[in-house]
Amino acid sequence: MPEPEQQSAATTPRHQEIGIAIIGDGYAAATMLIQLDERGVDPERVTVFGDTPPENIPNENVSLGSGKAYGTANPNYRLNVRADLMKLRPDDAEFSRWAETEIDDGDAATHAGDFYRRCDFARFTAETLTKCASSGGWGKVRSRVTRLTPDSDGGWRVMTADGGHYQAGMVVLATGNPDGNPSFTLDPPARDRLEDQPWKGVWDRTLKGDERIAIIGGGLTAMDILTTLFRHGHDGKVDLITPGGMLPPMQANWPKADEITPDGRVTTAHRLLRLWRANLPDDDWETPQWQSAFEGLRACLPTIWHHLPRQERIRAGYRLSRHWQLARFRASPQTVAAARAMLNSGQLELHSGRVEAMTATDQHAHLTLTNGQIMLADRVMMATGAGRDPLVQQCHDDGLLPRAMQGVEVDHDFQVYDHHWRPTQGLYAFGPPTAFSRGDVLGAGSIAKEASALADRLSDRLSVRMGEALR
Ligand SMILES: Cc1cc2nc3c(=O)[nH]c(=O)nc-3n(C[C@H](O)[C@H](O)[C@H](O)COP(=O)(O)OP(=O)(O)OC[C@H]3O[C@@H](n4cnc5c(N)ncnc54)[C@H](O)[C@@H]3O)c2cc1C
């Protein structure tokens, strides 16, 4: 069994069982380590698995925490949330204070607050991790986890892409946002013209000034791409294809909302929709009062979601999801300004529709839309964000998880449901993959809260397991 690599001179005793294996090395893993540190969990009992390349990590000594969201050096990729709401610990505005002295960014300030570069948040995360008492004590395995199998003694066997096998008492899935898979037919020769990982932010290094660009998807990744093109002074035409034919709204300078206290009767999708309609003002959705009311609803969603039966969650997802996504994912003012300037000049054209197929000739990529329209492009940017997590897929294939599962479904204690829909002992998940069970747990602030609640359970269970081992 390969030994987990240690981040300091501390050595791992041979054959040590990992107490808590955290699968994933992004933001969620970082906030979990901070929470475990605060609860005094012995760092030698914790190992993080992940293979983020060093160039995406601001501090090699820490070697985690940037993940898909913040692991980019592209200076045009900004946080889409103002600084005081970006947290590593729940209810702490530490990032804002740190930014005042540690970030030199003349473009961050806007009427809606300060929106910093995402790579600077990764720097903050790395620095916060180095200040933890446990820093340097955690194990790190630089490889992807490819398979999990339960042990006879209630633990887990963790297998990695480089052939490693590890024993773990508890496993925490913090695998985050999977890579997008094309939702359209892709002719193999067209692959060379498709950029399917724009979130890395390196595609612009080979950008030619007059290339015709097509962007599939109209969310926040599309906004990052538009800002980068704008800042480069790109000359080529840009076509953006998205089902709603519109771009995300701008963040407003919204005051903290009064918390909405839902009554216990919101137990159906229908009642949730009624609550939503009753609480949103009849204003433009970019006004501070509209966003404030929306954020109030968002804050009470986890409580409501918790009480919705599974079938009602599916119903609510169908009926609310599109509106929720549009209102929820707001862009920074800098990003919106760039996109609107391109729209106003006629360089950017929005198309309402879906891409059905992508083919290519020697000269161009051809996109066929579901309405029959054909679009030509030199380069196609895939900004749809829809993807499957290969490890979760493997767990489905191995019969560990129910096939009908939406993402990774968990109980109130973050335990993943097994194929009989019973909580699986020692297997936990949190963050983006658990959104179907936990509600809107996608942003940094919400994930920090989830990590705090899960860390309570993990540290309690670790003490129980150690007590049992000593008896
Ligand atoms: C592009 C982008 C921008 C965002 N911007 C903001 C923002 O400005 N503000 C905000 O509040 N929220 C933002 N978010 C929301 C975001 O979901 C969270 O802030 C955060 O990224 C979630 O952290 P994570 O660690 O769960 O996921 P990720 O950031 O996706 O990291 C998961 C990590 O786990 C690794 N991994 C996955 N599977 C395995 C495996 N099997 N074995 C080993 N390692 C594995 C991945 O390689 C990755 O490094 C953004 C999200 C994205 C995708």
The ligand as a Tripos MOL2 file, in Angstrom:
@<TRIPOS>MOLECULE
LIG
   53    58     1     0     0
SMALL
NO_CHARGES

@<TRIPOS>ATOM
      1 C1        -15.9370   28.0740  -12.3910 C.3       1 LIG1
      2 C2        -16.6160   28.2800  -11.0480 C.ar      1 LIG1
      3 C3        -16.6160   29.5210  -10.4350 C.ar      1 LIG1
      4 C4        -17.2400   29.6970   -9.1960 C.ar      1 LIG1
      5 N1        -17.2310   30.9280   -8.6130 N.ar      1 LIG1
      6 C5        -17.7760   31.0980   -7.4010 C.ar      1 LIG1
      7 C6        -17.7430   32.3760   -6.7410 C.ar      1 LIG1
      8 O1        -17.2300   33.3530   -7.2780 O.2       1 LIG1
      9 N2        -18.3000   32.4800   -5.5190 N.ar      1 LIG1
     10 C7        -18.8920   31.4170   -4.8900 C.ar      1 LIG1
     11 O2        -19.3640   31.5550   -3.7510 O.2       1 LIG1
     12 N3        -18.9610   30.2120   -5.5040 N.ar      1 LIG1
     13 C8        -18.4260   30.0360   -6.7230 C.ar      1 LIG1
     14 N4        -18.4780   28.8040   -7.3350 N.ar      1 LIG1
     15 C9        -19.1740   27.7340   -6.6450 C.3       1 LIG1
     16 C10       -18.2970   26.5320   -6.2700 C.3       1 LIG1
     17 O3        -19.0700   25.3690   -6.4750 O.3       1 LIG1
     18 C11       -17.7590   26.4080   -4.9020 C.3       1 LIG1
     19 O4        -17.2960   27.6280   -4.4740 O.3       1 LIG1
     20 C12       -16.6000   25.3740   -4.8590 C.3       1 LIG1
     21 O5        -15.8820   25.3110   -6.0460 O.3       1 LIG1
     22 C13       -17.0170   23.9610   -4.5480 C.3       1 LIG1
     23 O6        -15.8590   23.3280   -4.0900 O.3       1 LIG1
     24 P1        -15.5680   21.8050   -4.3390 P.3       1 LIG1
     25 O7        -14.2600   21.5200   -3.7180 O.co2     1 LIG1
     26 O8        -16.7560   21.0380   -3.8810 O.co2     1 LIG1
     27 O9        -15.5390   21.6260   -5.9090 O.3       1 LIG1
     28 P2        -14.4200   21.8840   -7.0180 P.3       1 LIG1
     29 O10       -13.9720   23.2880   -6.9860 O.co2     1 LIG1
     30 O11       -15.0300   21.3740   -8.2630 O.co2     1 LIG1
     31 O12       -13.1950   20.9600   -6.5870 O.3       1 LIG1
     32 C14       -13.2800   19.5610   -6.5260 C.3       1 LIG1
     33 C15       -11.8780   19.0140   -6.6270 C.3       1 LIG1
     34 O13       -11.9080   17.6170   -6.3970 O.3       1 LIG1
     35 C16       -11.1560   16.9330   -7.3900 C.3       1 LIG1
     36 N5        -11.7420   15.6050   -7.5990 N.ar      1 LIG1
     37 C17       -12.9490   15.3140   -8.1720 C.ar      1 LIG1
     38 N6        -13.1300   13.9700   -8.1980 N.ar      1 LIG1
     39 C18       -12.0340   13.4130   -7.6280 C.ar      1 LIG1
     40 C19       -11.6220   12.0670   -7.3840 C.ar      1 LIG1
     41 N7        -12.3820   11.0300   -7.7380 N.pl3     1 LIG1
     42 N8        -10.4220   11.8480   -6.7880 N.ar      1 LIG1
     43 C20        -9.6470   12.8890   -6.4240 C.ar      1 LIG1
     44 N9         -9.9760   14.1850   -6.6470 N.ar      1 LIG1
     45 C21       -11.1520   14.4440   -7.2410 C.ar      1 LIG1
     46 C22       -11.2760   17.8190   -8.6360 C.3       1 LIG1
     47 O14       -10.2060   17.5810   -9.5180 O.3       1 LIG1
     48 C23       -11.2400   19.2200   -8.0010 C.3       1 LIG1
     49 O15        -9.9120   19.6580   -7.8380 O.3       1 LIG1
     50 C24       -17.8800   28.6120   -8.5750 C.ar      1 LIG1
     51 C25       -17.8840   27.3620   -9.2060 C.ar      1 LIG1
     52 C26       -17.2490   27.1860  -10.4150 C.ar      1 LIG1
     53 C27       -17.2540   25.8250  -11.0540 C.3       1 LIG1
@<TRIPOS>BOND
     1     1     2 1
     2     2     3 ar
     3     2    52 ar
     4     3     4 ar
     5     4     5 ar
     6     4    50 ar
     7     5     6 ar
     8     6     7 ar
     9     6    13 1
    10     7     8 2
    11     7     9 ar
    12     9    10 ar
    13    10    11 2
    14    10    12 ar
    15    12    13 ar
    16    13    14 ar
    17    14    15 1
    18    14    50 ar
    19    15    16 1
    20    16    17 1
    21    16    18 1
    22    18    19 1
    23    18    20 1
    24    20    21 1
    25    20    22 1
    26    22    23 1
    27    23    24 1
    28    24    25 2
    29    24    26 1
    30    24    27 1
    31    27    28 1
    32    28    29 2
    33    28    30 1
    34    28    31 1
    35    31    32 1
    36    32    33 1
    37    33    34 1
    38    33    48 1
    39    34    35 1
    40    35    36 1
    41    35    46 1
    42    36    37 ar
    43    36    45 ar
    44    37    38 ar
    45    38    39 ar
    46    39    40 ar
    47    39    45 ar
    48    40    41 1
    49    40    42 ar
    50    42    43 ar
    51    43    44 ar
    52    44    45 ar
    53    46    47 1
    54    46    48 1
    55    48    49 1
    56    50    51 ar
    57    51    52 ar
    58    52    53 1
@<TRIPOS>SUBSTRUCTURE
     1 LIG1         1 GROUP 0 **** ****
